[in-house]
Amino acid sequence: GAVVSQHPSRVICKSGTSVKIECRSLDFQATTMFWYRQFPKKSLMLMATSNEGSKATYEQGVEKDKFLINHASLTLSTLTVTSAHPEDSSFYICSARSGPLNTEAFFGQGTRLTVV
Amino acid sequence: AQSVAQPEDQVNVAEGNPLTVKCTYSVSGNPYLFWYVQYPNRGLQFLLKYITGDNLVKGSYGFEAEFNKSQTSFHLKKPSALVSDSALYFCAVRDYGQNFVFGPGTRLSVLP
């Protein structure tokens, strides 16, 4: 299947700093990528839909100024957590779809963010 | 609105026994249904999907799922469980906005 690479897999940062997470589709072009957040022992919560060349669509309750999403090319989307706080600590996962609506999405390996 | 339910938080099964992880869904049209597995601190891996056609869908690692329209279910099954199958399993439905709606997840523990 298609490969989605997410980097870094683990990051620790200090409160108040910003962290950038990259999501790349390695062998296909993805016009749309998705960013999820997963709390411990919980399901995935969709944060935003990232569209190449346009603004991301954020889910209700997600602060767009805090979680900046950029989808500058067909193979790369980035999520920047700005002015991170300990409550932003979580597991962040991106996904991308390689085809039409009936195809499966492929997920990155996730990024464990810890804000200290 | 689309929704997915996984009624069991935890399923325990002995190695070599058959396993079932349950999933029911609610959609307004024809469902696109998926199963994913997640190992600790990892992303989700695709197992199988139902789009149309045969109700019994075969997927990766010996897993299969049966689509039952009348019961709006899509239970995941495997004839003989392995200890390495222990993981978190997510059922998902794709909505018209192209987003996945995930169930809450079921933790499968296969005991040696």
Interface residues (C-beta under 8 A of the other chain):
Chain A: G1 V4 Q6 S9 T32 F34 K41 K42 S43 L44 L46 T49 F91 I93 S95 R97 L101 N102 E104 A105 F106 F107 G108 Q109 G110 R112
Chain B: Y32 F34 Y36 N41 R42 G43 L44 Q45 F46 K49 I51 F90 R94 Y96 G97 Q98 N99 F100 F102 G103 P104 G105 R107
